[in-house]
Each structure stands twice: as structure tokens, then as C-alpha cells.
Amino acid sequence: MASIAALHPLRVSLSQRVSQHMPQQLRRGAIRTLPLPLSFTTTNQLGLRSFSNYLVTPQELADALKKSPPSLSPRTPRHPRRTGLNVFREKRIPKARFFDLDKVIDKRSPYPHMLPNPKHFAEAMSELGIRHDDTVVVYDSQELGIFSAPRVGWTMKVFGHPKVHILNNFRLWVQQGLPTESGNVWTVECGTYPIPKMDDSRVAEFEEVHEVALDYNKEGAEGVQVLDARSAGRWTGKDPEPREGLSSGHLPGSINIPFDMMLDPETKAFLSADKLKEVFVSKGVDPEKPIISSCGTGVTACILETALSEAQFGSPEKRKVYDGSWTEWAQRVKPTEGLIQTETTEE
């Protein structure tokens, strides 16, 4: 689940979805994924100073919200029907708004969570009352710590939102006794978000990744590195994919870095920049070469991308996220190409 907090110009959002990593009690009643709660708080203080870092600590956000108190939304209660929204109702940052990652997608695509088109993105932001000059802070649920908020933040970057940040994280926010609220979710005053231009330089498409896989180990190849955020079992092919009928395994030459290696095991917050850098170095990632982050559906790949950004590891101009990730890859490559490898095929 992911949420957003925003002031005017800052907003806060919460984001979350169902996966094999989520607590069992949060999966019950879900059809496929949970909606990402996106929360915002708004103020009329236009002189608000921007955060200095992409990752924001709970205290930094709390201080910003004190200086720019959120405005109240019209008090029209909405009755939740999905588990993710129920989690959001139980505890959230005051005046946060709920973002549904299952809806802000390319609905024509057969693959989950593919980026929406610019018009659809602008419509979603308008419905949430987000303005182009708002500072937006995205966060996940207390249970998850960090999961899909980085995907929401990355999506907003792709569509050129100038000020977006990730709260590191809501679990620490709660542990530090910072303000929360619960109960009905209120409707918000819609705005008019301008239709943006999409920054294609941040996105890796199937054709590009296919070429990288075909060129692996060939003389003169660019040496693009593909980082895979899935679990080791799925990457090696020993464990099945959570999606029925989908082969497990990995791209030739890809580097397996399970996303939870980026997080503190207790708090589920991002590790320090130095520790993140140590992980990438230990995995043999070369910061001088281009990097494409991948995962199952393009969600946790954004955890790797956020960690790379926080560690200042690799040039931002040479880093991308594979939008379709393994779900698209395993369905589009041909069996005769040998581009789905497992421990067995590599022996």
C-alpha cells in the first residue's frame, strides 16, 4: 500500500499492493492486488522550502507539515470495499490521500502496472487534487515499510512532476509517535493537472532489454547491467512465479539483488547510502556502466532504482527501470532464443 502527503505545495501519499511479501492477513479478500493508498496534505504557504533529499525522514516531514498545516477537504465520507483501503483507514498521516496503483496504469496492456499514458496520469492527479507545483511525499503502510511507494515516486518522475519524495518510512513515523489519524476517508476537491510529457529516458522497453540480452557476452557490446529485484529462488528458477503459468528464471547476465537487501530487516526502511553502496559493490555492479532495474511487474525494481539514487551509484542518465519486467519478459521471449535461464540451463 502507498500513500501521499502533500503541502501546498507539499503532499503525502501512501502506496501498497498484494504480494507474496505481504502479511497473510492483508491478502485476504484481495482480488489480485491492493490499492495503493495515496495521501496528501495541502497548505497555502507557497514559500515552503523543498526537501534536500529524495528520501525524507519522518521528522523532516513532520516539521514541514507543522510549518504548512494541511487544508481540510470536504467532509464527504467514502465507504471502503477493498482491503488496502481498510488498512489506510486504520492508520495514516493526517489528511493523506489514497492512491490505487491498480487503476493508474495502461489498461490496454496485458501486463500489470504498466505506465499509463500522459492523459490518464494527468486525470489521476487531478482527481486526487494534486497540482503540478505541489511537493509530494509518498509512503507505504506501516506493515510493509517500503514496497510500492518507490514505484509511485518513479512514475511521477517519469511524467515530470518536479518535486516528489519518498518517506523513509511510515513504520518509523508511527514508532516515533508522530501524528496519525483513522476513520472515514474524505473526498477531495479535484484540480486540473496539466497533461505532461513522458520522460522516455527513464524507461526501458522490451525491445531494448531484448537487445541487451542478445548482446550479452558479445564482443563490443555496451555492457548494460540488468539488476533483478526478485527473490533468489525465482531468479534461479527453483521457486515458481506467483503468477500461474509464468516461467521463473532470469535474463542472461542479470544480477540478482532481492529488493529486501536494500532495507533494514527490522524497520523496513532504506539502509544508509554507504551500506547501499556496499551491497551494490558486493554484487559486482559497475557504476560506470548503464543499469536497468527489473523485478516481477516493475514495482520493486523501483526500490533498486531508489537505492541507486540514494547511494549515488551510477549516472542517473544511464539508469532505467524495465516497465514490463519479468511478467512481460517471460511471455514475450521465444523458447528457441534461450533467453530464460535457470541454474540448470547454466550448468
C-alpha positions in Angstrom: 0.0 0.0 0.0 1.3 3.5 -0.8 0.1 6.9 0.5 0.9 10.5 -0.3 1.3 13.5 1.9 1.5 16.9 0.3 1.9 20.5 1.3 0.8 23.4 -0.8 2.9 22.9 -2.3 3.5 19.7 -0.3 1.5 16.4 -0.5 1.8 13.0 1.1 0.7 9.6 -0.3 0.5 6.0 0.8 1.1 3.1 -1.5 0.5 -0.7 -1.1 -0.3 -3.8 -3.2 -0.6 -7.6 -2.5 2.4 -9.8 -3.0 3.9 -12.9 -1.5 5.9 -10.5 0.8 2.8 -9.1 2.4 1.4 -10.3 5.7 -1.2 -13.0 5.2 -3.9 -11.1 6.9 -3.6 -8.3 4.3 -4.0 -10.7 1.4 -7.4 -11.9 2.5 -10.3 -10.5 0.4 -8.0 -9.1 -2.3 -8.8 -9.9 -5.9 -5.3 -9.5 -7.2 -3.6 -6.5 -5.7 -4.3 -4.0 -3.0 -4.9 -0.4 -3.9 -2.1 2.0 -3.1 -3.3 4.5 -0.5 -2.1 7.9 -1.6 -2.3 10.7 0.9 -1.9 14.4 0.7 -1.9 17.4 3.0 -2.1 20.8 1.4 -1.4 24.3 2.6 -1.4 27.8 1.2 2.1 28.5 2.1 3.9 29.0 -1.2 7.3 29.7 0.3 7.8 26.2 1.6 11.4 25.1 1.2 12.0 21.9 -0.8 13.4 18.8 0.9 17.1 18.4 0.2 17.0 14.6 -0.5 14.7 12.2 -2.4 14.3 10.2 0.8 12.6 12.1 3.6 12.8 11.2 7.3 9.7 11.1 9.4 10.8 14.1 11.5 11.6 16.2 8.3 8.1 15.6 7.0 6.5 16.3 10.4 8.4 19.6 10.7 7.3 20.6 7.2 3.6 19.7 7.9 3.8 21.9 11.1 5.1 24.9 9.1 2.5 24.4 6.4 -0.7 22.9 8.0 -2.8 20.9 5.6 -6.1 22.4 4.5 -9.3 20.4 5.2 -11.1 18.5 2.5 -14.9 18.4 2.1 -16.2 16.0 4.7 -17.9 13.5 2.5 -17.2 10.0 3.8 -16.5 7.2 1.3 -17.1 3.6 2.4 -14.2 1.3 1.5 -14.8 -2.0 -0.1 -11.2 -3.2 -0.5 -8.6 -4.5 2.0 -6.0 -1.9 1.1 -8.3 1.0 1.8 -9.3 -0.6 5.1 -5.6 -0.6 6.1 -5.4 3.0 5.1 -8.5 3.8 7.2 -6.9 2.2 10.2 -3.9 4.5 10.4 -2.5 7.2 8.2 -0.8 10.6 8.2 -3.4 13.2 8.8 -5.1 14.3 5.5 -3.2 11.8 3.4 -4.9 10.5 0.3 -5.3 7.1 -1.2 -3.6 6.1 -4.5 -4.7 3.0 -6.3 -1.8 1.6 -8.3 -4.1 -0.9 -10.0 -6.0 2.0 -11.6 -3.3 4.4 -12.7 -1.9 2.0 -15.3 -2.1 1.3 -19.1 -5.4 -0.5 -19.1 -4.9 -1.7 -22.6 -1.8 -3.7 -21.7 -1.9 -7.4 -20.9 0.8 -6.8 -18.3 0.1 -5.4 -14.8 1.2 -2.0 -13.6 2.5 -0.7 -17.0 2.8 3.1 -17.1 -0.4 5.0 -18.0 -0.4 7.4 -20.9 0.1 11.1 -20.0 -3.6 12.0 -20.3 -4.5 9.2 -17.9 -1.8 10.2 -15.5 -3.0 13.9 -15.5 -6.6 12.7 -14.9 -5.5 10.7 -11.9 -3.5 13.6 -10.4 -6.5 15.9 -11.0 -8.9 13.6 -9.2 -6.5 13.5 -6.2 -6.3 17.2 -6.1 -2.6 17.3 -6.9 -1.2 20.4 -8.6 1.9 20.5 -10.7 3.7 22.8 -8.2 2.9 20.6 -5.2 5.6 18.9 -3.2 4.5 15.2 -3.0 5.7 12.7 -0.4 4.8 9.1 -1.0 4.7 6.4 1.7 3.8 2.7 2.2 1.9 1.1 5.0 3.3 0.5 8.5 3.3 -3.2 7.8 5.3 -3.1 4.6 7.6 -0.2 5.4 8.9 0.2 1.9 7.3 -1.6 -1.1 5.4 0.2 -3.8 5.9 3.9 -2.8 9.1 4.0 -4.9 7.0 2.9 -7.9 4.6 5.8 -7.4 7.5 8.2 -6.9 9.3 6.9 -10.1 6.1 7.2 -12.1 5.7 10.9 -11.1 9.3 11.5 -12.1 8.7 9.8 -15.5 5.8 12.3 -16.0 7.9 15.3 -15.0 6.5 16.1 -11.6 9.2 18.5 -10.3 9.0 17.8 -6.5 8.3 14.2 -5.3 9.9 12.4 -2.4 9.6 9.1 -0.5 9.0 8.9 3.2 11.6 6.6 4.9 9.2 5.3 6.3 5.7 5.2 7.9 6.7 2.4 10.3 9.3 4.8 11.8 6.7 7.6 11.7 4.4 5.6 14.0 7.3 4.3 16.2 8.4 7.9 16.8 4.9 8.9 18.0 4.2 11.3 15.1 0.6 12.3 14.4 -1.8 9.8 12.7 -5.5 9.7 12.1 -8.0 6.9 11.3 -11.6 6.6 10.2 -13.5 7.6 7.1 -11.7 8.8 4.0 -12.9 12.1 2.8 -13.4 13.2 -0.8 -11.1 16.0 -2.0 -11.5 19.0 -4.3 -10.4 18.0 -7.7 -8.0 20.2 -9.7 -6.7 20.4 -13.2 -3.3 18.8 -13.6 -1.7 19.7 -17.0 -1.1 16.8 -19.4 2.7 16.2 -19.1 5.4 14.9 -21.4 6.7 11.5 -20.7 10.4 11.2 -20.0 11.2 8.1 -22.0 14.9 8.2 -21.0 13.9 6.7 -17.6 12.0 3.7 -19.0 13.4 0.5 -20.6 11.0 -1.2 -23.1 11.0 -4.9 -24.1 12.9 -4.3 -27.3 15.8 -2.6 -25.5 16.1 -5.3 -22.9 15.8 -7.9 -25.6 18.8 -6.4 -27.4 20.8 -6.3 -24.2 20.1 -10.0 -23.5 21.0 -11.0 -27.1 24.3 -9.0 -26.9 25.3 -10.5 -23.5 29.0 -11.6 -23.6 29.4 -10.5 -27.3 32.5 -8.6 -28.2 31.9 -4.8 -28.5 28.6 -4.9 -26.5 27.8 -1.8 -24.4 27.8 -3.9 -21.2 24.4 -2.9 -19.9 23.7 -4.4 -16.5 20.3 -5.8 -15.6 19.5 -5.9 -11.9 16.7 -8.2 -10.8 14.9 -7.4 -7.6 13.0 -10.8 -7.3 13.8 -13.4 -4.7 16.8 -15.7 -5.3 14.5 -18.7 -5.7 12.6 -17.1 -8.5 15.7 -15.8 -10.2 17.4 -19.2 -10.2 14.3 -21.0 -11.3 13.9 -23.1 -8.2 10.8 -21.4 -7.0 7.7 -20.7 -9.1 6.5 -17.3 -10.1 3.4 -16.1 -8.1 1.5 -15.8 -11.5 0.2 -19.1 -12.7 1.8 -20.4 -15.9 4.7 -18.0 -15.8 8.2 -19.5 -16.1 10.7 -18.5 -13.4 14.4 -17.9 -14.2 16.4 -14.9 -15.3 17.8 -12.9 -18.2 21.3 -13.9 -19.4 23.9 -12.0 -17.4 21.4 -10.4 -15.0 22.4 -9.7 -11.4 20.1 -10.8 -8.6 19.7 -8.3 -5.9 16.5 -9.1 -3.9 14.8 -5.8 -3.0 14.8 -6.6 0.7 18.6 -6.3 0.7 18.0 -2.6 0.3 16.1 -2.4 3.6 16.8 -2.7 7.3 15.4 -6.0 8.4 13.6 -4.5 11.5 12.4 -1.1 10.3 12.0 -1.9 6.6 13.4 1.5 5.9 16.1 2.1 3.3 19.7 1.4 4.5 22.1 4.3 4.7 23.7 5.4 1.4 27.1 3.9 2.4 25.5 0.5 3.2 23.5 0.5 0.0 26.7 1.2 -1.9 28.4 -1.7 -0.2 25.6 -4.0 -1.4 25.9 -3.0 -5.0 29.7 -3.3 -4.9 29.5 -6.8 -3.3 27.2 -7.8 -6.1 29.7 -6.7 -8.7 27.6 -3.8 -10.1 29.8 -1.4 -12.1 28.7 2.3 -11.6 30.3 3.3 -14.8 28.1 1.1 -17.0 24.4 1.6 -17.8 21.9 -0.1 -15.4 18.4 -1.4 -16.0 16.4 -2.4 -12.9 13.8 -5.2 -13.2 11.5 -7.3 -11.0 8.2 -9.2 -11.4 5.9 -6.4 -12.6 8.0 -3.2 -12.4 7.1 -2.3 -8.8 10.1 -3.5 -6.6 12.5 -2.6 -9.4 11.8 0.9 -8.3 13.2 0.1 -4.9 16.5 -0.7 -6.5 16.4 2.5 -8.6 15.7 4.5 -5.4 18.5 2.8 -3.6 20.9 3.5 -6.6 19.8 7.1 -6.4 20.3 7.4 -2.6 23.7 5.8 -2.9 24.6 8.0 -5.9 25.6 4.8 -7.6 25.8 5.1 -11.4 24.8 8.1 -13.5 21.1 8.9 -13.4 21.2 9.4 -17.2 22.4 5.8 -17.5 19.8 4.2 -15.2 16.4 2.9 -16.3 13.5 0.7 -15.0 12.2 -2.1 -17.1 8.5 -1.3 -17.0 7.1 -4.7 -18.0 9.8 -6.6 -16.1 9.7 -10.4 -15.8 5.9 -10.7 -16.4 6.3 -9.3 -19.8 9.7 -10.9 -20.5 8.6 -14.5 -19.7 5.6 -14.1 -22.0 7.2 -12.4 -25.0 10.6 -14.1 -25.5 10.6 -17.2 -27.7 11.6 -20.6 -26.3 14.1 -21.1 -29.1 16.0 -17.9 -28.1 17.3 -19.3 -24.8 16.7 -16.0 -23.0 15.1 -17.5 -19.9 17.9 -19.1 -17.9 17.9 -21.2 -14.7 20.6 -22.8 -12.7 20.0 -26.0 -14.8 20.5 -24.2 -18.1 23.7 -22.5 -17.0 25.4 -25.8 -15.9 
